[in-house]
Amino acid sequence: MTAKAGSVGTGVQLSLVPVRLAQGWTAQVLVKTDGIAEGPDIPSVLPTADQWKLLLDSLIAEPSAMDAYEVLKYSATAEIVRVRFAWEARDCSDSSGSDAGLRQSVDAVCKRSRVVGFRQRASVMWRQSRARVSLNRTVTLLQAGISTALPLALLERRAPSPEAWFITAFVPGLVDLDHIALALLPGMEAQNVRRAKDALIEATAGLFQKMEQHKLHHRDMKASNILISGWDDPKEPVRARVIDLEGLRRRRAWTRRKRWQPLYRLAASLLGYDSVTRSDHARLLIAYLKQCGLSIDSWKQQYRLLSGRAADYTRRAKRRKSHKLDGYTDDT
């Protein structure tokens, strides 16, 4: 059976089909997409369900034997690797009836999660895996028209110990907003800085506006959780993407504080950066107000309020976690 995730607003559809794998694993694999804009991370051809089975069985058996294998992160409970899935796709233009195919491939990021310890295994046995939650939230973002990595496959098994893989297409050229502000903007030629900043501001405001429109809230919208593509290339569209999907929630109740929290949380994470001025923060606020269709007449008053909240946020964060701000979250 094909499971489709769609949205009236964006027309995005992802066709995911179930596949049984070796060693007790089950999977949902992507075989077709509709309504997603072309990009360097969107494969023009996807494997069939049978081809996915062969590829994923190989991944399970020996990840390090996969093409272009690279370890990005490793711990006792989590592993993130980059691999290249390659397969033969039938050439539809070939009318000879030959079985010869064209070699196709897609670069992917594979996130493996494990549960260690009896109590932890018991607590997650009847809950959705982190990987499945990530898949659901990724689909939610795509439906909202928010850029994020294309989900390719979800792998799960319950025994002998709960494990899961969440596999997404690799997105080239991504850099987080924190690194841009800290290291890249200061090294740019002065005549290019304003153009780059304006593009970053519009993309970030657009991200916040879409999340507000679709009632999505991220509890920790700091600069390091916002990934940017195309920011330094005037020929490419600048896109902002949110990561750390565990912090993403559907907003159950609307409050003014929830609306403004992403803006002051981002500002708090960039305080003290010479490359980010008060004018830049004000421009982001005005761009957000405009994209939300709100009046900008009182932007100065709103700016003072948000500046105070950002400074207060920073003080409270330092008291809670004195060695660094990163990782502190505020759901109040």
Salt bridges, closest charged atoms under 4 A:
ASP34 OD2 - LYS32 NZ 3.94
ASP57 OD2 - LYS53 NZ 3.20
GLU79 OE1 - ARG112 NH1 3.96
GLU79 OE1 - ARG114 NH2 2.81
GLU88 OE2 - ARG103 NH1 3.42
ASP107 OD2 - ARG82 NH2 3.34
ASP107 OD1 - ARG84 NE 2.63
GLU156 OE1 - ARG132 NH2 2.68
GLU163 OE1 - ARG112 NH2 2.74
GLU163 OE2 - ARG157 NH2 2.88
ASP198 OD1 - ARG194 NE 3.06
ASP198 OD1 - ARG283 NH1 3.85
GLU212 OE1 - ARG251 NH1 3.07
GLU212 OE2 - ARG259 NH2 3.21
ASP220 OD2 - LYS222 NZ 3.32
ASP220 OD1 - ARG265 NE 2.70
GLU246 OE2 - ARG130 NH1 3.52
ASP280 OD1 - ARG194 NH2 3.25
ASP280 OD2 - LYS197 NZ 2.68
ASP312 OD1 - ARG315 NH2 3.79
ASP312 OD2 - ARG316 NE 3.00
ASP326 OD1 - LYS222 NZ 3.14
ASP330 OD2 - ARG316 NH2 3.57
